[in-house]
Amino acid sequence: MESLIGVTPNFFDTMLAVIIALFLWTGATAAMRGARIRRKLVSLVARDLARRTLTVPEDLPVAEAVRRAQEADAGGIVTTDQRDRPVGIVNEAALVAVPEERRPWLPVSQVTRGLDEGLSLPVEISGEDLIRAITRHPAHEYLLLESDGRIYGVLATADVDAAFGA
């Protein structure tokens, strides 16, 4: 078999062409995957993923906090101190682990995670900045704050994962 330029390709030429083709295919596939990821990242906006939040005093019993959250149709609970400043976010997994019979006597502060650095995010954060922030300080829930410091809601990592995977 002779090619257009008058040279018969040997095994090495054929393998080199296959390797180059695979390299190009792999690069193109990675570029398309990256474009899909970037397109999904743009759609991740903390404000859109936020859960409605209820604020309660940190000494309130778990049973009462849950009752109030259900009544308010809230997906997150934030505890506050005596000055009404947020001090913690109720950890959903810890809350579920508390037996029903203990909930009336256990203060909600026992199932909260303190608002350490990185667990409060601006409600306008989105895309890559959002992913970087939750990767830098891994947690199940984050407190979302308006620019003036008011509480907007709670952002659950599970909700971010679900939105990214959709």
trRosetta pair geometry for C-beta under 8 A, 3 or more apart (Angstrom, degrees):
i j d omega theta_ij theta_ji phi_ij phi_ji
1 8 6.5 120 77 -139 56 88
1 9 7.4 -29 92 35 104 89
2 6 6.5 -7 -177 -137 115 34
2 7 7.4 140 -154 68 74 17
2 8 5.5 -58 -101 -81 61 78
3 6 7.2 -60 72 12 73 17
3 7 5.7 -17 42 64 113 67
3 8 7.1 166 -4 -101 85 27
3 9 6.1 76 -42 -31 124 95
9 13 4.0 -128 -156 90 90 138
9 14 5.7 108 145 -54 122 81
9 17 7.8 -12 -155 -13 145 136
10 13 5.3 102 50 8 61 102
10 14 7.3 -121 104 -3 34 92
11 14 5.7 -58 -150 38 32 112
11 15 6.2 28 155 -17 68 108
12 15 5.9 -56 -144 39 29 108
12 16 6.2 32 156 -21 64 108
13 16 5.7 -55 -147 36 28 113
13 17 6.4 29 154 -19 63 106
14 17 5.8 -55 -151 35 30 111
14 18 6.5 30 151 -18 64 106
15 18 5.6 -53 -147 36 34 112
15 19 6.3 35 154 -20 67 105
16 19 5.7 -52 -145 36 31 111
16 20 6.4 30 155 -16 64 106
17 20 5.8 -55 -147 38 30 110
17 21 6.2 32 154 -20 64 108
18 21 5.7 -55 -147 37 30 113
18 22 6.3 30 154 -18 65 105
19 22 5.8 -53 -147 37 30 110
19 23 6.3 34 152 -22 63 107
20 23 5.5 -53 -148 35 32 115
20 24 6.4 31 154 -17 65 106
21 24 5.8 -55 -148 38 30 110
21 25 6.2 32 153 -21 65 108
22 25 5.6 -53 -143 37 32 113
22 26 6.2 32 157 -20 65 106
23 26 5.9 -55 -147 36 26 110
23 27 6.4 25 155 -16 62 109
24 27 5.8 -57 -147 38 30 111
24 28 6.2 27 157 -17 66 108
25 28 5.9 -58 -147 38 27 109
25 29 6.2 27 155 -19 64 109
26 29 5.8 -55 -146 37 29 111
26 30 6.3 27 156 -17 64 107
27 30 5.8 -56 -147 37 29 109
27 31 6.3 31 154 -20 64 106
28 31 5.6 -53 -148 35 32 113
28 32 6.5 30 154 -17 65 104
29 32 5.9 -55 -150 36 31 109
29 33 6.3 30 152 -18 65 107
30 33 5.6 -54 -145 38 33 112
30 34 6.2 36 154 -21 65 106
31 34 5.6 -53 -147 36 30 113
31 35 6.5 32 153 -21 63 104
32 35 5.6 -51 -149 34 33 113
32 36 6.6 35 152 -19 64 102
33 36 5.7 -53 -152 34 33 112
33 37 6.5 32 150 -18 65 105
34 37 5.6 -54 -148 36 33 111
34 38 6.3 32 155 -18 67 105
35 38 5.8 -53 -145 38 31 110
35 39 6.3 35 154 -22 64 106
36 39 5.7 -54 -149 35 30 113
36 40 6.5 28 153 -16 64 105
37 40 5.7 -56 -150 38 33 109
37 41 6.3 38 151 -27 66 104
38 41 5.4 -48 -145 30 34 116
38 42 6.8 41 156 -25 62 98
39 42 6.1 -48 -158 24 31 113
39 43 7.3 23 148 -13 59 106
40 43 5.8 -63 -160 36 39 109
40 44 7.0 43 147 -30 69 100
40 164 5.7 89 153 -146 127 64
41 44 5.7 -51 -157 20 40 114
41 127 4.5 66 151 -149 92 74
41 128 5.7 30 178 -54 139 67
41 131 6.8 -57 -131 -19 106 133
41 164 7.8 26 -84 -120 54 100
42 126 7.6 36 -159 148 37 115
42 127 5.5 10 -98 -96 37 112
43 163 7.2 -151 115 165 101 108
44 49 7.1 -1 -157 -30 69 138
44 126 5.9 155 98 -162 65 72
44 127 5.9 141 63 -80 94 32
44 130 5.5 -142 126 67 115 148
44 131 7.2 68 93 -47 157 92
44 160 6.5 55 -149 -147 122 86
44 163 5.9 129 -105 112 83 128
44 164 6.3 7 -77 -76 128 87
45 48 4.4 70 75 10 100 110
45 49 6.9 161 82 -6 51 91
45 124 7.9 -37 -162 -160 94 40
45 126 4.2 -15 -107 -107 65 119
45 127 7.8 10 -77 -30 62 67
45 130 7.7 -161 -117 -47 23 151
46 49 5.9 -73 -145 47 31 101
46 50 6.2 54 156 -55 69 94
46 121 6.2 -145 -124 114 162 127
46 122 7.6 130 56 98 152 53
46 123 5.6 -151 102 -160 115 42
46 124 7.1 15 49 59 111 6
46 125 4.9 46 -11 66 135 82
46 126 6.3 -125 -3 -75 76 63
46 130 5.8 -177 -53 -113 96 124
46 144 5.5 168 154 -115 121 129
46 155 5.4 -51 -151 -87 93 144
47 50 5.9 -34 -151 -6 28 119
47 123 5.0 70 -81 164 86 94
47 124 6.6 15 -36 -93 117 40
47 144 7.4 158 -87 177 51 148
47 152 7.1 -61 -116 157 76 148
49 155 5.9 58 103 -134 105 93
49 156 7.9 -130 153 45 102 67
49 159 4.9 144 -176 131 104 121
49 160 6.1 65 174 -79 163 65
49 163 5.8 -83 -99 -28 121 153
50 53 7.8 -62 172 -25 103 105
50 123 6.8 -12 -59 -138 145 98
50 144 5.2 -80 -108 29 123 157
50 152 6.0 -54 -149 125 165 101
50 153 3.3 98 173 81 118 143
50 154 6.7 124 -159 57 77 32
50 155 5.6 -57 -101 -76 65 76
51 74 7.2 87 147 179 97 61
51 75 3.0 -103 -169 82 124 122
51 76 4.5 116 91 -15 122 105
51 153 5.5 165 68 177 43 113
51 154 4.9 -30 58 67 102 87
51 155 7.3 166 9 -89 83 27
51 156 6.2 41 -18 -13 129 105
51 159 7.1 -169 -45 -42 100 157
52 72 7.2 -150 133 135 123 97
52 73 6.4 33 71 108 148 78
52 74 4.8 -116 109 -121 92 60
52 75 5.6 98 46 13 68 86
52 76 7.3 173 87 30 38 82
52 153 6.1 -67 -104 -121 20 111
53 74 5.7 73 -141 -158 14 115
53 75 7.4 -55 -74 61 54 66
53 76 4.5 -32 -105 78 85 101
53 77 7.0 160 -159 -92 75 20
53 78 5.5 31 176 -8 124 108
53 151 6.1 -101 89 151 141 119
53 152 7.7 87 20 106 127 35
53 153 4.6 169 -15 -135 111 50
53 154 4.9 123 -88 -15 116 92
54 65 7.6 157 103 -166 127 76
54 68 5.8 156 178 123 153 103
54 69 4.9 -142 22 -99 145 73
54 72 5.1 125 -84 64 119 149
54 74 3.9 -128 -25 -17 100 175
54 76 7.3 177 24 91 67 51
54 77 5.2 -23 68 -111 93 71
54 78 7.3 178 86 27 42 71
55 77 7.7 139 -102 -165 24 59
55 78 4.9 -31 -104 75 74 96
55 79 7.5 131 -158 -117 67 12
55 80 5.2 41 179 -27 111 121
55 84 7.6 64 145 -159 142 80
55 86 7.0 -97 -123 -91 116 87
55 151 6.4 128 -61 47 123 162
56 60 4.7 -77 162 32 117 151
56 64 7.8 154 -153 110 143 94
56 65 4.9 -158 57 -116 173 97
56 68 6.5 131 -84 70 124 149
56 77 6.0 -14 14 -167 115 107
56 78 7.6 148 23 77 66 46
56 79 6.1 -40 75 -110 75 61
56 80 7.1 172 82 18 25 88
56 108 6.0 44 96 46 129 165
57 60 4.9 118 67 -32 81 98
57 79 7.1 22 155 -158 19 80
57 80 6.1 -60 -102 67 44 82
57 82 7.8 43 -136 -87 108 48
58 79 4.0 75 -91 175 79 125
58 80 6.7 -148 -32 63 84 31
58 81 6.5 -1 -1 -90 124 49
58 87 6.0 -34 -62 65 136 129
58 88 6.6 83 -110 31 114 120
58 107 6.7 46 147 163 64 116
58 108 6.4 -132 -154 75 42 92
58 109 4.0 54 177 -71 98 111
58 112 7.1 -81 -132 15 96 154
59 107 5.0 -51 -145 -136 45 127
59 108 7.7 52 104 33 3 83
59 109 6.7 -8 -77 -12 42 121
60 64 5.3 -112 175 82 101 119
60 65 5.1 119 111 -60 120 96
60 79 7.9 -160 31 -123 102 95
60 107 6.8 106 62 -150 31 72
60 108 5.1 5 75 0 83 122
61 64 4.7 86 65 10 88 103
61 65 7.0 -157 94 -7 44 88
61 103 6.7 94 160 152 97 62
61 104 5.3 13 173 -163 148 37
61 105 6.5 -4 -129 -63 118 10
61 106 6.5 95 -151 63 73 46
61 107 6.5 -72 -96 -100 42 41
61 108 7.0 89 140 -37 12 82
62 65 5.6 -58 -146 38 32 112
62 66 6.2 31 157 -18 68 107
62 95 6.9 174 -157 -137 118 84
62 98 5.8 -36 146 108 169 164
62 102 7.7 26 45 112 136 77
62 103 4.3 -105 87 -151 108 77
62 104 7.7 -89 56 -54 78 18
62 106 4.8 2 -5 82 120 98
62 107 7.3 99 -38 143 77 10
62 108 5.2 141 -88 -88 59 67
62 110 7.4 -65 -57 56 117 104
62 111 6.2 67 -107 9 122 135
63 66 5.9 -56 -149 37 28 109
63 67 6.4 29 152 -21 63 107
63 103 3.8 110 -61 129 86 105
63 104 4.4 -13 9 -78 146 59
64 67 5.5 -51 -145 36 33 114
64 68 6.3 32 156 -17 66 105
64 104 7.8 81 -28 -126 83 62
65 68 5.9 -55 -148 38 29 109
65 69 6.3 29 153 -20 64 108
65 77 5.6 70 172 -152 114 155
65 90 7.1 160 145 -79 141 150
65 108 4.4 77 -30 -87 158 139
66 69 5.6 -55 -145 37 31 112
66 70 6.3 30 156 -18 65 105
66 95 7.3 147 -83 -174 111 122
66 103 6.8 -30 11 -169 135 138
67 70 5.9 -56 -150 36 28 108
67 71 6.3 28 153 -19 64 110
68 71 5.5 -56 -145 38 31 114
68 72 6.1 16 159 -6 67 111
68 74 7.8 3 122 22 74 130
69 72 6.0 -64 -142 48 27 100
69 74 4.3 -95 -151 63 75 107
69 75 8.0 150 -178 -49 110 10
69 76 7.9 -149 -140 81 125 15
69 77 5.4 -69 -81 -70 132 108
70 73 7.4 26 -175 -77 32 39
70 74 7.9 -75 -46 38 19 76
74 77 6.6 96 119 -73 132 68
75 153 8.0 27 61 -168 101 108
75 154 6.8 -146 98 61 85 111
75 156 7.5 -92 144 -21 115 127
76 89 6.8 -28 -176 -158 112 100
76 90 7.0 168 -169 50 63 96
76 141 6.3 149 -130 -152 123 138
76 153 6.6 107 42 -179 133 70
76 154 2.9 -153 -180 29 176 145
76 156 7.3 -164 -77 -52 117 98
77 89 7.4 132 84 -162 55 54
77 90 3.9 24 69 7 104 134
77 108 6.9 -94 137 -172 139 137
77 154 7.9 -7 22 -35 25 152
78 86 5.1 -34 168 -130 124 111
78 88 7.1 163 -160 87 58 45
78 89 5.7 -30 -106 -103 71 65
78 90 7.4 -119 -74 -4 25 82
78 143 6.2 82 -110 -112 128 113
78 151 6.1 -146 47 -142 165 152
78 154 6.7 -176 -54 -67 99 110
79 86 7.2 106 77 -152 45 61
79 87 5.5 -56 100 63 92 89
79 88 4.4 4 46 59 113 95
79 89 7.6 -145 13 -70 81 18
79 90 7.0 109 -32 -53 96 81
79 108 5.8 175 -89 108 119 112
79 109 5.8 123 -158 -89 167 72
79 112 5.1 -56 2 -88 133 163
80 83 7.9 -124 168 74 98 50
80 84 5.0 5 168 -147 141 39
80 85 6.1 144 -154 65 86 28
80 86 5.7 -53 -96 -91 76 41
80 87 6.3 123 -134 6 25 91
81 84 7.3 -82 68 -13 60 14
81 85 5.3 -8 36 54 104 85
81 87 5.0 88 -42 -38 93 134
86 115 6.0 80 125 -44 98 153
86 120 7.7 131 92 -97 135 121
86 143 6.0 130 150 -144 156 158
86 151 6.1 119 -55 -77 135 123
87 112 7.8 65 103 132 81 149
87 114 6.7 -44 162 -136 73 74
87 115 6.2 -141 -171 8 25 109
88 109 6.5 106 41 -132 155 69
88 112 3.4 73 143 152 133 133
88 113 6.0 161 -158 74 92 33
88 114 5.1 -54 -96 -101 94 39
88 115 6.0 -135 -87 -27 36 79
89 112 6.1 147 70 -156 27 89
89 113 5.6 -20 60 56 84 88
89 115 6.9 98 -17 -79 89 81
89 119 6.9 -143 4 165 128 124
89 141 4.7 -150 142 102 141 124
89 142 7.5 -115 -45 -118 169 8
89 143 5.7 -151 -67 -57 121 93
89 154 6.1 132 -144 -124 122 121
90 94 7.6 -138 -179 68 67 106
90 95 5.6 44 167 -58 110 128
90 108 6.3 -54 -93 -178 114 103
90 111 5.6 28 -149 109 83 97
90 112 5.2 -56 -90 -94 46 78
90 141 7.8 16 72 44 50 163
91 94 4.0 59 84 15 112 113
91 95 6.5 175 86 -16 56 85
91 111 5.8 -131 48 166 84 72
91 112 6.5 153 -8 -130 81 23
91 113 5.1 84 -58 -25 109 101
91 140 6.1 87 -143 54 84 135
91 141 6.9 -161 -108 16 53 118
92 95 5.6 -56 -148 35 30 114
92 96 6.4 27 157 -18 65 106
92 140 6.4 -130 29 140 98 138
92 141 7.0 121 -14 -44 98 125
92 156 7.3 21 -14 -120 142 126
93 96 6.0 -54 -148 36 30 109
93 97 6.5 31 153 -23 62 109
93 140 6.6 -155 -3 -88 110 171
94 97 5.6 -58 -151 34 32 115
94 98 7.1 40 152 -32 63 96
94 110 8.0 -156 156 126 127 66
94 111 4.1 174 118 -151 113 84
94 112 7.9 -132 76 -40 145 20
95 98 6.1 -49 -161 15 35 111
95 111 4.8 103 -76 162 66 147
98 102 5.6 -120 -178 80 90 114
98 103 5.7 109 129 -80 121 81
98 106 6.1 -134 -151 61 138 160
98 110 8.0 101 -91 101 133 114
98 111 6.2 -70 -35 -76 132 137
99 102 4.9 80 66 9 87 105
99 103 7.4 -135 96 -28 46 83
100 103 5.8 -41 -156 2 35 121
101 104 8.0 -50 -178 18 35 97
102 105 6.2 -82 -167 53 55 95
102 106 5.2 41 147 -26 92 122
103 106 6.0 -63 -126 37 28 106
106 110 5.3 -86 178 47 101 144
106 111 7.4 67 136 -24 124 106
107 110 5.6 112 71 -12 72 97
108 111 6.2 -67 -164 44 52 96
108 112 6.4 58 142 -38 76 110
109 112 5.4 -57 -144 24 40 120
113 116 7.7 -62 156 1 93 99
113 119 7.2 -151 117 -137 112 158
113 139 6.6 173 117 -150 160 121
113 140 7.8 136 -3 40 150 96
113 141 7.3 150 42 55 125 98
114 119 7.9 133 110 43 51 157
115 119 5.1 -149 -149 82 57 120
115 120 5.7 39 -170 -44 115 104
115 143 6.1 -18 -118 6 116 140
116 119 5.3 83 57 -5 66 121
116 137 7.4 -168 98 -161 105 128
117 137 7.0 -144 108 -102 65 145
118 133 6.9 178 -159 -172 85 78
118 136 6.1 -133 -140 105 136 100
118 137 2.9 145 136 -43 139 162
118 139 7.9 152 113 -11 97 123
119 137 6.2 -122 -59 137 62 137
119 139 5.6 38 -112 -1 100 166
119 141 7.9 47 -163 100 103 63
119 142 5.5 -154 -166 -127 57 70
119 143 6.1 57 136 14 81 92
120 142 7.1 163 -97 -177 18 83
120 143 4.6 -26 -108 73 71 106
120 144 7.9 161 -160 -88 58 16
120 145 5.6 22 -178 -13 103 123
121 125 5.2 -71 169 17 112 147
121 130 7.6 74 -177 -125 150 73
121 133 5.6 94 -111 150 123 152
121 142 5.1 24 3 156 115 132
121 143 7.2 154 22 79 66 51
121 144 5.7 -31 74 -105 86 63
121 145 7.2 164 79 21 34 81
121 155 6.7 -34 50 25 131 141
122 125 5.1 119 70 -34 83 94
122 144 7.4 27 147 -157 16 71
122 145 6.2 -57 -109 70 44 80
122 147 6.8 35 -144 -84 111 65
123 144 4.4 83 -93 170 78 108
123 145 6.4 -139 -30 75 89 27
123 146 5.7 -10 8 -87 132 48
123 147 8.0 -93 35 -35 98 63
123 152 4.3 37 -86 25 139 165
123 153 7.4 89 -115 32 112 89
124 147 7.4 17 -8 -57 124 98
125 129 5.3 -126 -159 112 90 112
125 130 4.8 133 137 -82 99 80
125 133 6.2 -8 179 3 154 154
126 129 6.5 48 62 53 39 104
126 130 5.4 -15 -144 -28 15 122
127 130 6.0 124 53 16 28 100
127 131 7.3 -61 142 0 39 100
128 131 5.6 -56 -147 40 37 110
128 132 6.1 39 155 -21 70 106
129 132 5.8 -53 -145 37 29 112
129 133 6.3 31 155 -22 64 107
130 133 5.8 -56 -148 34 28 111
130 134 6.5 11 161 -5 65 107
130 160 7.2 -164 147 -131 120 131
131 134 6.4 -63 -145 44 28 98
131 135 6.0 26 157 -19 65 115
131 160 7.9 161 -92 173 68 133
132 135 5.7 -63 -144 41 26 110
132 136 6.0 30 158 -25 66 109
133 136 5.9 -53 -145 32 26 112
133 137 6.9 -28 171 31 61 97
133 142 7.9 73 129 -130 114 161
134 137 7.0 -75 -137 65 30 68
134 138 6.9 64 166 -106 66 47
134 139 7.5 -109 -147 40 80 75
134 142 6.7 -100 -98 -40 96 143
134 157 6.1 152 -171 -107 136 97
134 160 6.6 152 18 53 173 172
135 138 7.0 6 -147 -69 28 82
138 157 7.8 34 -158 -93 69 155
139 142 6.2 122 76 -67 122 76
139 157 6.9 172 91 -37 52 125
140 156 6.5 -14 159 -148 71 78
140 157 5.6 -105 -145 20 36 113
140 158 7.4 10 -161 -20 82 95
141 154 5.2 -10 -169 -178 114 113
141 155 6.9 145 -159 76 59 47
141 156 5.4 -28 -100 -100 77 65
141 157 7.3 -108 -67 -8 34 81
142 154 6.9 147 72 -162 43 62
142 155 4.5 -18 60 61 99 101
142 157 7.7 94 -13 -54 98 78
143 151 6.7 -65 -171 -130 104 95
143 154 6.3 -36 -103 -106 48 69
143 155 7.9 -120 -34 19 4 83
144 151 7.5 92 78 -165 60 59
144 152 4.5 -65 110 65 101 108
144 153 5.0 1 50 62 121 69
144 154 6.7 -167 7 -91 92 15
144 155 5.3 92 -47 -26 112 103
145 149 5.9 -20 -176 -143 124 32
145 150 6.8 146 -159 73 73 35
145 151 6.3 -50 -105 -103 68 41
145 152 6.3 161 -122 2 13 95
146 149 6.8 -33 70 39 78 20
146 150 4.4 4 33 57 122 89
146 151 7.7 -17 0 39 88 6
146 152 5.3 125 -49 -56 79 105
155 159 6.8 -124 -167 62 63 125
155 160 6.9 48 170 -47 104 108
156 159 4.4 92 69 -1 91 103
156 160 7.3 -161 97 -5 51 81
157 160 5.5 -52 -152 35 41 113
157 161 6.3 43 150 -20 69 104
158 161 5.6 -51 -147 37 33 114
158 162 6.3 34 153 -20 65 106
159 162 5.7 -51 -144 37 32 112
159 163 6.3 30 156 -18 64 106
160 163 5.9 -56 -147 38 29 108
160 164 6.2 26 155 -17 65 110
161 164 5.9 -59 -145 39 28 108
161 165 6.0 19 159 -13 65 113
162 165 5.9 -61 -141 42 27 106
162 166 6.4 39 156 -38 63 102
163 166 5.8 -44 -148 15 30 117
